[in-house]
Every structure is written in structure tokens, then in C-alpha cells.
Amino acid sequence: MPTPHLHGIVPALVTPFREDERIDYNAWQVIIDAMLTAGVDGMFAGGSTGEFCSLEWDERLVATRFCKQVVNGRVPLYANVGCITTRDSLKLARQMEDIGVDAAVIITPYYLKPSQDELAEHFIEICQAVRIPVLLYNFPQHGGVSIAVETAARVAAKCDNLAGVKDSSGSLELAIAFRNCAPGRSLSIFVGPEKLIVPALENGCAGSVCGCANIAPQLFVSLYRAIREGNRQEAAHLQALASDLQDVVPLHTFPSVIKEAMNIAGLPAGICRKPVGPMPAAARSQLFDFLHQTGLATAHAPRTAAK
């Protein structure tokens, strides 16, 4: 059976940076508090939206420890432990377990493009090194390789703590196949693309781990609740808005648009680490207009006004 507490809307948290590119922990406190106030079901630290590739080893640990302290058990905390090598991923997974995260998430070894046999061995070794639930993280657009359903099944057969998959492939069929790949139990599958939330949930997936939830967490929480309550009309309306929000993310280098949208909406996401630079003026103007037309630009105005 899926791990019961791993479900719902889980923002893939940004990592806010100051102008000097240091992590802005005061800003992060504001962001995490806003997510919790909106009623999210979990937090995912150190993922792609969190610019984990730009973080040093110690920063990944300190950042996760900070998130753990702020969240304080109110919702499950997921942490990306993926590195290029199995050795480093295993070491980081154990350290994250010591910090007290509720689930480890393993991105595929980026850049290398390992074979499916190599991926299976990689995941199995990491899963068997920890006791906490583990999710595989499939993001072929950034990771360079896709996890095959058969590979996930091989891991599930050898690792009882494999709880599910964070699938950012964009394929609903693949997400459903991951859910059903382990005979005798169904895995908790979280989709990444915002456009898939309704169809994924209608097909038994657990929820969504998405970057756009940083911008408008209440939108995604309301969408999830509408589906669970059977309010199809409201769910369709909110899904359309979530899909439109996803469409603006490619306006500039990922995840700069998410951060700039948060800044516009009143959350202090700051900048991205170089080489990712600020949005060009024309793209920012397009983003600004979209957020105001949809009402998302003022989602956190009271919090900003109070600062």
C-alpha cells in the first residue's frame, strides 16, 4: 500500500538567495510559513526548483536542517539526496536520515546517462542503506535518462522502503505504470507537471510535487481539495489556471521565472545563482501581466505589506 502520509500538494521549494548568492534564511522562513499557512501536505527541499546543483555539500545539509526546524513536524519533509555517484548519494541519504527527514528522494545520476541495470543497482544500494521511505525521482529532461517501469519494479521487489516515484516526465501513462509496477502494493506517485494534477489524481496517483506551488500554494491546495471532494467544476477551473501558470515557466531559464513570480506575488524568493540571470525585461513584463490578470500577483500582498 502507498505510504499513508505521503500525499497531496508538496511544493518543490525554491532556495532563496541574497544578492551576494548566499542562502537567505530569513526569506526562507517567510516562504515556508506561507506554504504551511496555505495548507500544503508536505515540503520538498533541495530539488531541481531548489537549485540543488548549485549548492555545496554542506549547504545541502544545513539547508535541509533549517527546513526541518521550521517545518517542525507539521508536514512531511522530503529531501533530494541524489548525486552523480552512488557513493555520494548513499552518504547524503544517511546524513539526511540523521537530520530527520521523512522521505529521501533520489534524482537519477545527472550527466552520466547510466543504463537501466546501473540505475537499478544505484537505487537499490541507496534504499537498502536507510530505513526511511524512499522515492525515485524521474526527470529525464534535466537528468538525461528516464527510469524504466521495469527498473522501478526491480527496486520495489528488493526494497520494502521504496514508497513511490516523483515523476516529472510529463507522461500520465508512465505515472500510472509506476503506480502499478510493484505486485501486491501500489506506490505513491507524485507528478511534477502542473497540467497533470487532475488526471493523475483521478487515476490513483498520490499528489503533486511541483515548483509552481511556490507561487500560489493556495491555488494548488484548493485544487487538490476540490478533486478529493468531488467538485469537478471547481477542479476544472483551478486546473486550467494551474496549467496556464505552468506555461509561463519557460519564459526564461529554469527556475528564474518561478522565483520572479514569487517576488512579484509578495514572497521573497530572491535571485538564482549564476549562470542563471534575471529575466529579460520583455519576459518579465509578460509574466507580470499574466500574474495580475489572473489575480495571482496579490496572493501574498498582506504579508508583504506587513514587512
KEKE-3310 file (N, C-alpha, C; in steps of 0.2 Angstrom, whole numbers, plus 5000, padded with zeros to 4 digits):
npx = (5004:5002:5013:5004:5005:5012:5007:4996:4998:5014:5025:5039:5052:5059:5076:5080:5090:5102:5108:5121:5122:5122:5113:5097:5091:5081:5072:5068:5061:5050:5044:5042:5033:5022:5019:5014:5004:4995:4991:4998:5003:5015:5033:5046:5063:5078:5077:5076:5070:5074:5087:5098:5109:5117:5121:5133:5140:5139:5130:5118:5116:5114:5104:5093:5092:5088:5076:5069:5069:5060:5049:5045:5039:5026:5021:5026:5043:5052:5067:5079:5092:5100:5115:5129:5137:5134:5140:5141:5128:5122:5129:5124:5111:5110:5115:5104:5094:5098:5097:5083:5073:5058:5056:5067:5072:5078:5086:5090:5107:5113:5120:5128:5120:5116:5114:5099:5101:5112:5106:5096:5104:5110:5099:5094:5105:5106:5093:5093:5102:5096:5082:5071:5057:5058:5059:5059:5066:5061:5066:5068:5071:5080:5088:5094:5091:5078:5069:5065:5049:5051:5063:5060:5051:5060:5068:5058:5055:5065:5067:5058:5056:5054:5044:5038:5037:5043:5038:5042:5041:5031:5022:5007:5003:5015:5017:5005:5009:5020:5014:5008:5018:5023:5020:5006:5007:5004:5012:5016:5013:5019:5016:5025:5023:5012:5000:4996:4989:4975:4971:4980:4978:4965:4967:4973:4985:4996:4998:5005:5022:5027:5035:5028:5019:5025:5023:5009:5002:4990:4981:4985:4982:4969:4964:4968:4960:4947:4946:4947:4935:4926:4922:4920:4918:4924:4937:4941:4941:4952:4962:4964:4969:4981:4988:4990:4998:5009:5013:5020:5032:5043:5047:5060:5076:5076:5076:5071:5060:5050:5055:5055:5041:5037:5043:5036:5023:5024:5032:5048:5059:5071:5086:5093:5107:5121:5126:5113:5103:5094:5077:5074:5068:5057:5051:5049:5039:5029:5026:5023:5011:5003:5002:4995:4983:4977:4975:4985:4996:4994:4993:5000:5000:4996:5005:5017:5015:5015:5028)
npy = (4994:5012:5024:5031:5045:5051:5061:5072:5090:5095:5107:5110:5116:5133:5138:5152:5166:5179:5195:5193:5180:5171:5159:5165:5164:5170:5175:5162:5157:5165:5161:5147:5147:5153:5143:5133:5140:5140:5127:5116:5099:5094:5096:5099:5098:5105:5101:5101:5113:5119:5122:5113:5108:5119:5120:5118:5104:5105:5115:5109:5101:5109:5118:5109:5105:5117:5118:5107:5111:5123:5118:5108:5096:5098:5095:5082:5081:5081:5076:5079:5068:5064:5062:5063:5051:5034:5032:5045:5049:5039:5042:5055:5052:5045:5055:5064:5056:5056:5069:5069:5069:5065:5057:5051:5057:5052:5058:5054:5049:5063:5069:5058:5048:5034:5016:5005:4994:4999:5010:5003:4996:5006:5013:5003:5000:5012:5013:5002:5006:5015:5018:5025:5030:5030:5039:5037:5048:5054:5063:5066:5076:5085:5076:5068:5054:5042:5034:5017:5008:4995:4995:5002:4993:4982:4988:4990:4977:4972:4981:4986:4999:5007:5019:5026:5036:5051:5058:5068:5067:5070:5062:5054:5041:5034:5038:5031:5018:5017:5017:5005:4995:4987:4972:4967:4979:4996:5010:5026:5039:5054:5068:5079:5089:5103:5103:5090:5087:5085:5074:5064:5062:5057:5045:5038:5042:5049:5063:5079:5085:5100:5115:5127:5128:5135:5148:5151:5143:5141:5140:5127:5119:5121:5116:5102:5099:5101:5091:5079:5081:5079:5090:5093:5104:5115:5110:5109:5122:5127:5119:5123:5136:5132:5125:5136:5143:5135:5136:5148:5146:5143:5155:5160:5155:5140:5140:5153:5160:5155:5160:5174:5176:5173:5184:5195:5191:5193:5186:5183:5177:5180:5179:5169:5158:5161:5152:5157:5170:5186:5188:5194:5210:5210:5198:5197:5207:5201:5190:5198:5204:5193:5187:5197:5198:5186:5187:5182:5189:5197:5188:5186:5198:5205:5199:5205:5218:5220:5219)
npz = (5000:4997:5006:5019:5024:5014:5002:4992:4990:4987:4988:4978:4985:4982:4984:4992:4988:4993:4986:4985:4983:4994:5004:5009:5024:5032:5023:5018:5029:5029:5017:5019:5030:5023:5014:5023:5030:5019:5019:5013:5010:5012:5011:4999:4999:4991:4978:4960:4957:4969:4965:4968:4962:4962:4975:4988:4996:5010:5011:5007:5017:5028:5024:5023:5036:5042:5035:5041:5055:5054:5048:5057:5060:5056:5043:5032:5027:5013:5005:4993:4989:4979:4969:4958:4959:4966:4978:4984:4984:4993:5005:5007:5009:5021:5029:5028:5033:5046:5050:5050:5040:5032:5021:5008:4992:4977:4964:4947:4942:4936:4920:4918:4911:4914:4912:4912:4921:4928:4934:4942:4951:4958:4964:4972:4981:4988:4994:5002:5012:5020:5032:5031:5021:5003:4988:4971:4958:4944:4931:4916:4907:4913:4920:4910:4908:4908:4920:4918:4919:4922:4929:4941:4946:4949:4959:4969:4972:4979:4989:5003:5008:4997:4993:4983:4968:4961:4948:4934:4921:4912:4907:4908:4907:4910:4923:4929:4926:4934:4947:4947:4947:4956:4962:4972:4980:4979:4973:4979:4969:4963:4953:4943:4932:4932:4924:4924:4936:4939:4930:4935:4948:4947:4942:4952:4957:4970:4972:4969:4967:4964:4956:4954:4964:4974:4970:4971:4982:4988:4978:4972:4983:4985:4973:4974:4985:4980:4970:4979:4985:4976:4968:4953:4944:4950:4951:4938:4934:4942:4938:4925:4927:4934:4924:4915:4922:4923:4909:4908:4914:4905:4901:4904:4909:4919:4937:4936:4932:4941:4953:4951:4949:4962:4969:4963:4967:4981:4989:4996:4986:4980:4970:4957:4957:4948:4933:4930:4926:4929:4923:4906:4901:4893:4895:4908:4909:4902:4911:4923:4918:4916:4929:4936:4928:4931:4945:4953:4957:4968:4978:4990:4996:5009:5018:5013:5014:5027:5031)
capx = (5000:5006:5014:4998:5006:5015:5001:4994:5002:5020:5029:5046:5054:5065:5081:5081:5097:5103:5111:5128:5121:5121:5106:5093:5086:5075:5067:5065:5056:5043:5041:5039:5027:5017:5016:5011:4998:4991:4989:5001:5003:5022:5038:5052:5069:5084:5076:5078:5067:5078:5094:5102:5115:5122:5123:5139:5138:5137:5124:5113:5114:5112:5098:5088:5092:5084:5069:5067:5067:5055:5043:5044:5034:5019:5020:5032:5049:5056:5074:5083:5098:5103:5121:5131:5139:5131:5144:5139:5120:5121:5132:5120:5104:5111:5115:5098:5090:5100:5093:5076:5068:5053:5057:5073:5071:5084:5086:5094:5113:5113:5125:5131:5116:5118:5110:5094:5104:5116:5101:5093:5109:5111:5093:5094:5110:5104:5087:5095:5106:5092:5076:5066:5054:5062:5055:5064:5065:5062:5066:5073:5073:5086:5093:5097:5089:5072:5068:5060:5045:5054:5068:5056:5049:5066:5069:5052:5055:5071:5067:5052:5055:5053:5037:5035:5041:5042:5038:5042:5042:5026:5018:5002:5004:5021:5015:5001:5013:5024:5010:5006:5023:5025:5014:5005:5006:5004:5017:5014:5016:5018:5018:5029:5020:5006:4995:4993:4987:4968:4971:4985:4974:4959:4970:4976:4992:4996:4998:5010:5027:5028:5038:5023:5015:5029:5020:5002:5001:4983:4978:4986:4979:4962:4964:4968:4954:4941:4946:4945:4928:4922:4919:4924:4918:4929:4944:4942:4943:4958:4967:4966:4974:4987:4991:4992:5004:5015:5015:5024:5038:5048:5049:5067:5080:5073:5069:5071:5053:5046:5057:5052:5034:5036:5044:5030:5017:5025:5036:5055:5062:5077:5089:5096:5114:5124:5125:5106:5102:5087:5073:5074:5063:5050:5048:5046:5033:5024:5025:5019:5004:4999:5000:4990:4977:4974:4975:4990:5001:4992:4992:5004:5001:4996:5012:5022:5013:5017:5036)
capy = (5000:5018:5026:5035:5052:5054:5063:5079:5095:5096:5112:5109:5123:5136:5140:5159:5168:5186:5197:5190:5172:5167:5157:5169:5160:5174:5174:5155:5156:5168:5156:5140:5149:5154:5137:5130:5143:5138:5121:5111:5092:5092:5101:5095:5103:5103:5098:5105:5120:5122:5123:5109:5108:5125:5120:5114:5098:5107:5119:5105:5098:5115:5120:5104:5105:5123:5117:5103:5115:5127:5114:5106:5090:5099:5091:5078:5084:5076:5079:5076:5065:5062:5065:5059:5044:5031:5033:5051:5048:5035:5046:5060:5049:5043:5061:5067:5052:5058:5075:5068:5070:5060:5053:5053:5057:5051:5060:5050:5052:5068:5070:5052:5044:5027:5011:5004:4990:5003:5013:4998:4994:5013:5014:4998:5001:5018:5011:4997:5010:5019:5015:5030:5029:5032:5040:5038:5055:5053:5070:5065:5082:5088:5071:5065:5047:5041:5027:5012:5005:4988:4997:5004:4986:4979:4991:4989:4970:4971:4987:4987:5006:5011:5021:5029:5039:5058:5058:5074:5066:5073:5056:5052:5034:5032:5039:5026:5012:5017:5016:4998:4991:4983:4967:4967:4985:5002:5015:5033:5043:5062:5070:5086:5094:5105:5101:5083:5085:5082:5067:5060:5060:5053:5039:5035:5045:5052:5070:5083:5089:5105:5121:5132:5128:5141:5155:5151:5137:5140:5138:5120:5116:5121:5111:5095:5098:5100:5084:5075:5082:5078:5096:5093:5110:5119:5107:5110:5129:5128:5115:5127:5141:5129:5124:5142:5145:5131:5138:5154:5145:5143:5162:5161:5149:5137:5141:5160:5163:5154:5165:5181:5176:5174:5191:5199:5190:5195:5181:5185:5172:5182:5178:5162:5158:5161:5157:5159:5178:5189:5188:5199:5215:5209:5192:5199:5211:5196:5187:5202:5205:5186:5187:5202:5196:5180:5188:5179:5194:5199:5182:5187:5206:5206:5198:5209:5225:5220:5219)
capz = (5000:4997:5012:5020:5025:5008:4998:4992:4987:4990:4985:4977:4987:4980:4989:4991:4988:4993:4980:4985:4982:5000:5006:5013:5028:5034:5017:5018:5035:5027:5011:5022:5033:5018:5012:5029:5031:5014:5020:5009:5013:5013:5008:4996:4999:4988:4972:4954:4959:4974:4963:4972:4958:4963:4982:4990:5000:5017:5011:5006:5024:5033:5021:5025:5043:5043:5034:5046:5061:5053:5047:5064:5060:5054:5037:5030:5024:5008:5003:4987:4991:4973:4967:4952:4961:4971:4985:4987:4986:4999:5010:5008:5011:5028:5033:5028:5038:5053:5051:5052:5035:5032:5015:5004:4985:4973:4957:4943:4942:4930:4916:4916:4907:4916:4909:4917:4925:4933:4938:4947:4957:4961:4968:4977:4986:4992:4998:5007:5016:5025:5034:5029:5014:4998:4982:4965:4955:4937:4927:4910:4904:4916:4922:4905:4907:4911:4924:4915:4924:4924:4934:4947:4949:4952:4965:4973:4973:4984:4994:5006:5009:4991:4994:4977:4962:4959:4940:4931:4914:4909:4904:4913:4906:4914:4931:4931:4926:4940:4952:4947:4945:4961:4963:4979:4983:4974:4975:4980:4963:4963:4946:4943:4928:4935:4920:4925:4943:4940:4928:4939:4954:4945:4941:4958:4960:4977:4973:4965:4969:4959:4958:4954:4971:4977:4968:4973:4986:4990:4972:4972:4989:4983:4968:4977:4989:4975:4967:4984:4987:4970:4965:4947:4941:4953:4950:4931:4934:4945:4934:4920:4930:4936:4918:4912:4926:4920:4903:4909:4917:4900:4898:4905:4912:4925:4939:4937:4932:4947:4958:4949:4950:4969:4971:4961:4971:4988:4993:4995:4983:4978:4964:4956:4957:4941:4927:4929:4927:4929:4917:4902:4903:4890:4898:4915:4908:4901:4917:4927:4916:4917:4936:4938:4925:4935:4952:4957:4959:4975:4983:4997:4997:5016:5021:5010:5016:5034:5032)
cpx = (5004:5007:5009:5000:5010:5010:5000:4999:5008:5025:5036:5050:5060:5070:5082:5088:5097:5107:5118:5128:5122:5114:5103:5088:5080:5070:5064:5060:5049:5040:5038:5033:5021:5014:5012:5004:4992:4988:4992:5002:5010:5027:5044:5058:5075:5083:5078:5076:5071:5086:5099:5109:5120:5124:5129:5136:5135:5131:5118:5111:5111:5105:5092:5087:5087:5077:5066:5065:5061:5048:5040:5039:5027:5017:5026:5037:5052:5062:5077:5090:5103:5110:5123:5133:5134:5134:5141:5132:5119:5123:5127:5113:5105:5111:5108:5093:5092:5097:5086:5071:5064:5053:5063:5070:5077:5083:5091:5101:5114:5120:5128:5127:5117:5112:5104:5097:5108:5111:5098:5098:5110:5105:5093:5099:5108:5098:5089:5100:5103:5086:5070:5063:5058:5058:5060:5061:5066:5061:5070:5075:5079:5091:5096:5095:5082:5072:5063:5056:5048:5059:5065:5054:5054:5068:5064:5053:5060:5071:5060:5051:5055:5046:5034:5040:5038:5043:5037:5043:5037:5021:5014:5003:5009:5020:5010:5004:5017:5020:5008:5011:5025:5019:5013:5004:5007:5008:5014:5017:5014:5021:5021:5025:5013:4999:4992:4990:4980:4968:4975:4981:4968:4961:4974:4982:4991:4995:5003:5015:5029:5031:5033:5019:5019:5025:5013:5000:4994:4979:4979:4982:4972:4960:4963:4962:4948:4941:4944:4938:4923:4919:4923:4924:4924:4936:4946:4945:4950:4964:4969:4970:4981:4991:4993:4998:5010:5018:5020:5031:5044:5050:5056:5070:5077:5078:5068:5064:5049:5048:5055:5045:5033:5037:5039:5024:5018:5029:5044:5059:5069:5079:5090:5103:5116:5126:5117:5105:5095:5084:5074:5068:5056:5047:5046:5040:5027:5022:5021:5012:5000:4997:4995:4983:4973:4973:4980:4995:5000:4991:4995:5004:5001:5002:5017:5021:5015:5024:5039)
cpy = (5006:5020:5032:5042:5055:5055:5070:5084:5096:5101:5110:5116:5126:5137:5148:5162:5176:5188:5195:5183:5168:5165:5162:5166:5164:5174:5167:5154:5159:5163:5150:5142:5150:5148:5133:5133:5141:5131:5115:5105:5090:5097:5097:5100:5100:5099:5102:5112:5123:5123:5119:5108:5113:5125:5116:5109:5101:5111:5115:5102:5104:5117:5115:5104:5111:5121:5112:5107:5119:5123:5110:5100:5092:5096:5087:5082:5079:5080:5075:5074:5063:5066:5061:5052:5041:5032:5040:5052:5044:5038:5051:5058:5047:5049:5064:5063:5054:5065:5074:5069:5064:5055:5056:5052:5057:5053:5055:5053:5057:5068:5063:5047:5036:5022:5009:4999:4994:5007:5009:4997:5001:5014:5009:4999:5007:5016:5007:5000:5014:5015:5019:5028:5033:5033:5040:5045:5054:5060:5069:5071:5086:5082:5067:5058:5047:5034:5023:5010:4998:4989:4998:4997:4982:4981:4990:4981:4968:4976:4988:4995:5010:5013:5024:5032:5047:5058:5065:5073:5069:5068:5053:5044:5031:5033:5033:5019:5011:5015:5008:4993:4986:4978:4967:4973:4990:5007:5022:5037:5050:5064:5077:5091:5096:5103:5094:5082:5082:5075:5062:5058:5056:5046:5036:5037:5049:5060:5073:5086:5094:5111:5127:5133:5134:5147:5156:5145:5136:5138:5130:5116:5115:5116:5104:5094:5097:5093:5079:5075:5081:5084:5097:5100:5115:5117:5109:5117:5130:5124:5119:5133:5138:5128:5130:5144:5141:5133:5144:5152:5145:5150:5163:5155:5147:5138:5149:5163:5161:5159:5172:5181:5177:5181:5195:5198:5191:5190:5182:5179:5174:5180:5171:5163:5158:5154:5159:5166:5180:5188:5194:5204:5212:5202:5193:5203:5206:5192:5191:5203:5198:5186:5192:5201:5191:5181:5185:5183:5197:5194:5183:5194:5207:5205:5203:5216:5225:5220:5226)
cpz = (5000:5005:5014:5020:5019:5003:4997:4988:4991:4986:4984:4979:4983:4986:4988:4992:4989:4987:4980:4985:4988:5001:5011:5018:5031:5029:5017:5023:5032:5021:5014:5026:5029:5016:5017:5030:5025:5014:5015:5013:5014:5010:5005:4995:4995:4981:4966:4955:4964:4972:4966:4968:4959:4971:4983:4995:5007:5017:5010:5013:5028:5030:5023:5032:5045:5041:5039:5052:5060:5052:5054:5065:5058:5048:5036:5026:5019:5006:4998:4990:4985:4971:4961:4953:4966:4978:4988:4989:4992:5005:5012:5011:5018:5032:5033:5033:5045:5055:5053:5047:5035:5026:5011:4997:4981:4966:4953:4943:4935:4927:4913:4911:4908:4912:4914:4922:4931:4937:4944:4953:4961:4966:4974:4983:4991:4997:5004:5013:5022:5027:5032:5022:5009:4991:4976:4961:4948:4933:4921:4907:4907:4918:4916:4903:4911:4914:4920:4921:4927:4930:4941:4950:4952:4958:4971:4976:4979:4990:4997:5007:5003:4992:4988:4972:4962:4952:4937:4923:4910:4905:4909:4913:4910:4921:4933:4931:4932:4946:4953:4946:4950:4963:4971:4983:4978:4977:4975:4974:4964:4956:4947:4939:4931:4930:4921:4932:4943:4937:4932:4945:4953:4943:4946:4961:4966:4977:4968:4969:4963:4961:4958:4960:4975:4976:4971:4976:4987:4984:4971:4977:4988:4978:4970:4981:4985:4972:4973:4986:4982:4967:4958:4943:4943:4951:4943:4930:4937:4941:4928:4922:4931:4929:4915:4916:4924:4914:4903:4911:4912:4898:4899:4908:4918:4931:4940:4937:4938:4953:4957:4950:4958:4971:4969:4965:4979:4992:4991:4992:4981:4971:4963:4956:4950:4939:4926:4931:4928:4923:4913:4903:4899:4893:4904:4914:4906:4907:4922:4925:4917:4925:4939:4934:4929:4942:4956:4960:4966:4980:4990:4999:5005:5019:5019:5013:5024:5036:5032)
residu = (MET:PRO:THR:PRO:HIS:LEU:HIS:GLY:ILE:VAL:PRO:ALA:LEU:VAL:THR:PRO:PHE:ARG:GLU:ASP:GLU:ARG:ILE:ASP:TYR:ASN:ALA:TRP:GLN:VAL:ILE:ILE:ASP:ALA:MET:LEU:THR:ALA:GLY:VAL:ASP:GLY:MET:PHE:ALA:GLY:GLY:SER:THR:GLY:GLU:PHE:CYS:SER:LEU:GLU:TRP:ASP:GLU:ARG:LEU:VAL:ALA:THR:ARG:PHE:CYS:LYS:GLN:VAL:VAL:ASN:GLY:ARG:VAL:PRO:LEU:TYR:ALA:ASN:VAL:GLY:CYS:ILE:THR:THR:ARG:ASP:SER:LEU:LYS:LEU:ALA:ARG:GLN:MET:GLU:ASP:ILE:GLY:VAL:ASP:ALA:ALA:VAL:ILE:ILE:THR:PRO:TYR:TYR:LEU:LYS:PRO:SER:GLN:ASP:GLU:LEU:ALA:GLU:HIS:PHE:ILE:GLU:ILE:CYS:GLN:ALA:VAL:ARG:ILE:PRO:VAL:LEU:LEU:TYR:ASN:PHE:PRO:GLN:HIS:GLY:GLY:VAL:SER:ILE:ALA:VAL:GLU:THR:ALA:ALA:ARG:VAL:ALA:ALA:LYS:CYS:ASP:ASN:LEU:ALA:GLY:VAL:LYS:ASP:SER:SER:GLY:SER:LEU:GLU:LEU:ALA:ILE:ALA:PHE:ARG:ASN:CYS:ALA:PRO:GLY:ARG:SER:LEU:SER:ILE:PHE:VAL:GLY:PRO:GLU:LYS:LEU:ILE:VAL:PRO:ALA:LEU:GLU:ASN:GLY:CYS:ALA:GLY:SER:VAL:CYS:GLY:CYS:ALA:ASN:ILE:ALA:PRO:GLN:LEU:PHE:VAL:SER:LEU:TYR:ARG:ALA:ILE:ARG:GLU:GLY:ASN:ARG:GLN:GLU:ALA:ALA:HIS:LEU:GLN:ALA:LEU:ALA:SER:ASP:LEU:GLN:ASP:VAL:VAL:PRO:LEU:HIS:THR:PHE:PRO:SER:VAL:ILE:LYS:GLU:ALA:MET:ASN:ILE:ALA:GLY:LEU:PRO:ALA:GLY:ILE:CYS:ARG:LYS:PRO:VAL:GLY:PRO:MET:PRO:ALA:ALA:ALA:ARG:SER:GLN:LEU:PHE:ASP:PHE:LEU:HIS:GLN:THR:GLY:LEU:ALA:THR:ALA:HIS:ALA:PRO:ARG:THR:ALA:ALA:LYS)
# end
